[in-house]
Amino acid sequence: MRGGTDADRALPVIADACGLGFSRVKPLSGEHGAVEATVGGRGRYVVKWTWHPQSWPHDVAEVTARLRSLRYPAPRVIAAERLDGIAFYVQEKLPGAPSSELDCDQLEQIVELVELHGGAACGLSSPRSTLPWAEQIHRDLADPAHWTPRKRALAAHSPRAADLLHAIEHRAGRLDLSRVPQDDVVHCDYGLGNMLFHAGGLSGVIDWDGWRPGDRRADLVTLWFALRIGTDQTRTSTELRRHLRRVMEPEVLWAYSAHNVLRTLGWFAFRHGGFPAPTWLAASELLLRTALAG
């Protein structure tokens, strides 16, 4: 991850643009440049940037402002700009820290919070997405020519991984997602690493860089995937699965689960040549069977 490796180059440009003096800089991991920094007399902030200017800083500022207006614990963005050669935003540092475990009370709080995503993308600028939500999901899953680096890496990992990929593409070709919501806010990386907890409760949801309009329920499926694949939290994942079965059809639950499988396993296969644990492939196969079970 890039993190704050080029902060010495980026921060003076950002500080000059927004009139802030940064000190006590701590690099953060992430796809973009990112640091935690202190601003004298104002507190701690997270600064993110990219040297490939795009609309993303304003997209993040816009969606977090919309969610904050609904009393959602999203960070406040105090500056967001695109300049020659750099795009950046500066947001407040929320209290709390990520947790490796989730209890059922916290899960209930998260489920209620995701309801605030409903329809919240209406009227917002669409961030870098060129296809409507349902069409994008269908293309990601069913089109062998899309997501090619990830799919090639997954197919090359092992015959079993190749079989999983082809089974997903085959089933996805028959999907009908025409009735799913299109205008909810979808975080797209709604795992425990992007949730902050303080005094036992959820204090913030961070890292909105990849958000897009779509179906809010997909965020809960991403959380279910994370609880099932990356951890051993049987009770909480079972409660979440029960909720998901109440609010979505098995085919839709399967589609969003398969999307997580391809996105995550494909990424690890492409970047690292394998998975964080040997159990991930079998766990993904079981996840997809569970999604379809009545």
N, C-alpha and C positions, 0 to 999 in steps of 0.2 A: 504494500500500500504506500501511496505517495506521502500522505501526511503533511508535515510541515517542513519537508526537506529543503525547499527553496524559499523559506520564510524571509531570509535576509534580503532576498530580491523583491519579494511581493509586498511585505508589510510597509516599507517606506512609501510605496506608491499608494497603497490603500489608506495609510494614515494621512497622507497629504490630501487625498481626494475627499475624505470625510471629516477631516479636522480633529482626529483623535490621536492621542499619544499612547502607544502600546508598550507595556512593560511586562516582565515576568512571563515570558512566552513559553508555553508548553506544547510541543507537537502532538497532534492527534492523528490517528489512522484514518484512512478514507481514500476514495477514488480521486478526490480533488485535493488541492492543498488545504490544510486545516490546522489551526492552532487554537489553544485557549490562551487568552491574554487579559491582562489587567489594564484598565483605564483609570488613571488616578482620579480619585474622588467620585467615580461612577460605578465601580465594581468590575466583575469579571464578564468577559464576552467570548463567544466563539466566532472566529473569523475563517471564512472559506473562500477559495478563489480557484480560478482556472485560467490558463493562458490561451484558451480557445474561446473567445467571447461568444456568448449566446444569450438567450433571454432568461436563462435559469435563475439568476439572482432575483429578478422581478417576479418570476413565477413563485418562488419560495416566499417572498415577502407578501405576495397577494394571497396565497392560500393560508398562510399562518395568520394573517390579519382576519380573514374570513372566519377561521376556526376560533380565534380568540374572541371574536364578537359573539360566539355561541357559548362562551365560558369554557372553552376547550383548553387544556394545559399545553398549548404550543408556545414555543419561544417567540418573543417579540423581536422583530427585525428592525434595527435602528438605522441601517444604511444598506443600500443595494444599488450597484452601479455597473454599467458596462463602459469601459474606457478603451482607448486604443491598445489592443494587445492583452487586456485582462478584464475579467468579470469577477465580481466579488459580492459578498454580503457579510454583514456583521450582525449577530444576534445575541440577545442576552443569554447568560448561562443560568439555566434553571437549577433549582435545588434538587438534591437526591443523586442517586447512582443506579446503574443497571443492577439487576438481580439475576442470579442463575436459577432461581426457583420461583414458582408462582403458586400461591395458594388459591383456594376456591373463591374467597372473598375478593381477592384482587382480580381474578378472572371475571367475576360478576361486574366489577367496576369497569373493566376494559370493554366488556360486551355492551354495557350501557353507553360508554363513551363512543364506540364505533357508530351507534345510531345517529350521533351528531354529524357523521360524514354524509348522511342521506341528503341528496340534492344540493349539497354545499358547493359543488363545482359549477353550478349554473351561473353563467355570466362571467366566469373567470377566464383569463387567458389560458389557452390550452398549451401545456408545456411540452414542446418538442414531439408531440404525438401526432402522427399523420393519419392514423386509422381510428375509426370508432372502436370502443372497447371490445365488443363482441367479435368484430372482424379481426382485431389484433390478436385476441386469445386464440381464435380458430387458426389464424395464419401461423402463429408461433408453434402450435401443436401439430398441425396437419401438413404444413408445407415443408417437404424435405429440403427445399432450396432456401429456407429461412432459418436464421440462427445457425448457419452452417458451421462456424468454428466450434461451437459448443456441441452440436450434434455429431460432427465428425469425431471429436475427442471422446465423446461418450461411446460411440459405436466402436472406436478403436480400443477402448479400455478392456473389454472382454466380450466374448460371445453372449454372455448373459446380459450385459449392459446393452449390447446391440439389439437383442431380442426385446428388451424393455422399450427401447426407443421406437422400434418398428411397430410394436403393439400399441403404443401411444398414438403414433401417426395414423395407424389404421382405424382405431376407434374414434379419434378426433375427426376423421373425415365424415362421420355420420352425425356430428353434434349439431344441435339446434340451440343457439344461445340468443335467439332473436328477442326473447322476452326479458332478459336480465336488465337491471338498471344501467344507465349509461352516464348519468350526471352526478353520481356520488363522488366524493373525494376518496381516492385510493392511495394510500401511503406507498405501497408496493414493497416495503421491507419491514413489515410490522412484526418484528421479533423482539425478544427480551433485551437485546443489545441496544435497541432504540427506545426503550422505555425506562424512565427514571422513577425510583421509589424512595419515599422519605417518610419516616415514622410509620412504616407499614402500609402506606397507601401510594397510589400512583400520583406522582408529582409532575410528570411531563412526558411528552412524546417528541422526540427529536429526529433530525436527519430527514427533512422533507424534500430533499433534492430530486428524488425520483418520482414524485407524486404525479398522478394523472387522473382524468375523469374516468369513471367506470362504475363498478359494482362494489360497494363498501364491504360486502360479505367476503370478498376475496382477501381482505386484510386479516380476517379471522381465520381463514383457511391457511394463510401464511403462518399465523401463530400456531395453528394446530400442527402443521408440518414441522415447525421448529421444535415443538414440544415432543412430537413423536420420534423424530429422526435424530435430533441433536442432544436430547436429554432423556432421562428416565423418570418422567413425571406422569405416571400412569393415571392417577386419580384426576388431575387437572385436565389432561388431554382427553380423558373419557367424558368428563363434564362438558368440555368444549365440543366434542363430537356430537353429543346428544343435542346441544343447542343448534349446531349446524344442520343436523337432520331435521330439526323443527322448522328451520327458516329457508331451506333450499332443497331442490330436487337432487336425487343421487347423481344424475348426469352432470349437473352443474358443479356439485361438490367434487366429483371426479375430475372435471375439466380444470378447476382451479388447483386441485391437488397435483395433477399431472404437470401443470404449468410450473409449480414449485419444484417438482422433481427435475424437469428438464433444465430449468433456469439454474438451480443450485448444483445438482450433480454434474451438469454440463460445464458449469463454470469451474468447478474444482478439477474436473478431468482436463479441461483446456489449460488452466493456469498451472496446475500442480501434477497432472498426470495420474491422479488418483483421488480418493475420498479421504476425509479426516479419520474415518474408522471403517474397517472391512464390513461392518454390519449395515452400512448405509444403503447399499443396493437392495439387500433383502428387506430392510425396513421400508424402503420406498415401494417395493412390490406389494408388501402387506398393506401399506397405507392406501394404495389405489384399490385393492380388493375391499378394504374396509369402507372406503368412500361409496362403493357401489352396493354394499350389503344393505339389506332392508332393515 
